[in-house]
């Protein structure tokens, strides 16, 4: 396919036409390198041709701070954007580097995270990936032993961070074509010296391997792109079937709203589908996938451990837990909150039924409402001072409003099927002498239950 500015504009329009609705804004990941410089130039032409889009186009340069030239790159991008009459923001990121952390992967994660923070639902991110990038991505996927999803590489139109879109209008063009147009247009661009460092796998492929492959097979980038597109099509079909099988197995946690995967239903499938369904469940929550070996180990423990076993597996940022016949997928939980007395203003808001307090993940918020229906705490029980208490001892005897007799708290947790890691995180309303008045989202002490048709305070979780 011949590369021209009009061809790229046509491709951009075609890709946007495939979206459910036109975006409110277009954002460009703008490094200042040759590829993104060309795409920025294209956006300048696009804004001239369609003036209604000019105020909705944004160039974003991410300042990683990894190079001594980073400041000059940012200045270059701002000057080029000004020449194209387009706004450019420079956004610094702080990389979280450490042992066994890939600089490439961490820079990409931080870059996409800060870009996503600027975007609104439905917005579009443009990136300047091209045919040679696609070839490198497929080779890296093969090196890592990835399946059809990995070999699908990059799509010209993909979901981005859940509710946005990523478009790649240069994906059908080669690096040589782009460089030829950049030269013909006399576009200035920056050179990132880290691209010369073959310690990074992609650079090694780009400098030492891909040129030899293209010398033997000049059409390889185009044919590999076709293979990636076929893999993507097959993966899409598999995803559709997977979702049909997954939906009946899904539930949600009554306390946090988090998705749950039913163990009993998962056990009905053969091994290959168990792996596929667990992967899909994890991906639905935008969590990192474990390796194939880790996935098999997870399934072994999740499906075959004793019913009362506390299964808790960690694979990098991903944690898998099991409780009451369901699988939970999450990231690491924050430190436990300390019990604390309510301030005077918080106690007043509680009595008025307007108190709302943020809670630590995976919970979100404590809500207090004044109501005359449902289980609620009698107003006379709100004798100051009051506290929100956490991690109450399991031996504490309490009397939920729905039970005839009092029982130890650990038994109440079990009856209500509260996951063991949530128990110390659910706030309890306690009096000055430590009396348990109510457990948010669970129960009110039976002796302190508001009388029929009398107003009271209900404590719920959201």
HUURZI-V568857 format. One record per backbone hydrogen bond with DSSP energy under -0.5 kcal/mol. CO is the residue of the C=O (numbers start at 1). NH is the residue of the N-H. Records with the same first field share a line. If there is no record, write none. Layout:
CO->NH + NH
This chain:
4->8
5->9
6->10
7->11
8->12
9->13
10->14
11->15
12->16
13->17
14->18
15->18
16->19
25->124
26->58
27->29 + 126
28->30 + 60
29->31
32->190
33->37
34->38
35->39
36->40
37->41
38->42
39->43
40->44
41->45
42->46
43->47
44->48
45->49
46->50
50->53
51->54
53->56
54->57
56->26
57->87
58->28
59->61 + 89
60->30 + 62
61->63 + 91
62->64
63->93
67->70
69->73
70->74
71->75
72->76
73->77
74->78
75->79
76->80
77->81
78->82
79->83
80->84
81->86
82->85
87->59
89->61 + 91
90->92
91->63
93->95
95->97
98->101
100->102
102->106
103->107
104->108
105->109
106->110
107->111
108->112
109->113
110->114
111->115
112->116
113->117
114->118
115->118 + 119
116->119
120->123
123->165
124->27 + 126
125->167
126->29
130->134
131->135
132->136
133->137
134->138
135->139
136->140
137->141
138->142
139->143
140->144
141->146
142->145
147->151
148->152
150->153
156->168
158->166
160->164
161->163
163->122
164->160
165->125
166->158
167->127
168->171
170->131 + 173
173->131
174->178
175->179
176->180
177->181
178->182
179->183
180->184
181->185
182->187
183->186
190->192
191->193
192->195
193->196
194->197
196->198
197->200
200->204
201->205
202->206
203->207
204->208 + 209
205->209 + 210
209->213
210->214
211->215
212->216
213->217
217->220
219->223
220->224
221->225
222->226
223->227
224->228
225->229
226->230
227->231
228->232
229->233
230->234
231->235
232->236
233->237
234->238
235->239
236->240
237->241
238->242
239->243
240->244
241->245
242->246
243->247
244->248
246->249 + 250
247->250
249->262
251->260
253->257
258->253
260->251 + 262
261->327
262->266
263->267
264->268
265->268
266->269
270->273 + 274
271->275
272->276
273->277
274->278
275->279
276->280
277->281
278->282
279->283
280->284
281->285
282->285 + 287
283->286
291->295
292->296
293->297
294->298
295->299
296->300
297->301
298->302
299->303
300->304
301->305
306->309
309->311
310->312
311->322
313->320
315->318
318->315
319->330
320->313
321->328
323->326
325->263 + 264
326->323
327->261
328->321
330->319
340->388
343->347
344->348
345->349
346->350
347->351
348->352
349->353 + 354 + 355
350->353
353->370
355->368
357->366
360->363
364->359
365->462
366->357
367->460
369->371 + 458
371->456
376->450
377->457
378->381
379->382
381->383
382->384
385->432
386->342
387->389 + 430
388->340
389->428
393->396
394->410
396->409
398->407
399->446
400->403
407->398
408->411 + 412
409->413
410->414
411->415
412->416
413->418
414->417
417->419
419->422 + 423
420->424
422->425 + 426
423->426
427->440
428->389 + 430
429->437 + 438
430->387
431->434
435->431 + 437
437->445
438->429 + 440
439->442 + 443
443->439
444->401
445->448
446->449
448->378
451->454
455->379
456->371 + 458
457->377
458->369 + 460
459->441
460->367
